[in-house]
């Protein structure tokens, strides 16, 4: 997955989690970033909010350098209301992620808010 044209877009909000994990495990930072709107916000649980793709890129690169890998969990069905969707996953350690996705003008979905853990 070396360029944007070869990356599968999220056609359903449920696709985002799977694509994020696949791309992280493949070492594809740009592919991970492609799943977020340009001004997205991430709460990684470190006490600060990460805003925008450049800051999110730095967070992901730091995670790669530390050898961290996202784990697959039990994804809950997305709660969709118009062009917004709430997604969440219960991870193997018992923590729960929560994300807000927005439908784009081309029908694909991107995350606008990502909270690594709500527990």
Secondary structure as GFF3:
##gff-version 3
##sequence-region A 1 119
A	DSSP	three_ten_helix	4	6	.	.	.	ID=ss1
A	DSSP	alpha_helix	15	25	.	.	.	ID=ss2
A	DSSP	alpha_helix	29	33	.	.	.	ID=ss3
A	DSSP	beta_strand	36	43	.	.	.	ID=ss4
A	DSSP	beta_strand	49	51	.	.	.	ID=ss5
A	DSSP	alpha_helix	53	65	.	.	.	ID=ss6
A	DSSP	beta_strand	74	81	.	.	.	ID=ss7
A	DSSP	beta_strand	84	90	.	.	.	ID=ss8
A	DSSP	beta_strand	96	103	.	.	.	ID=ss9
A	DSSP	beta_strand	109	115	.	.	.	ID=ss10
###
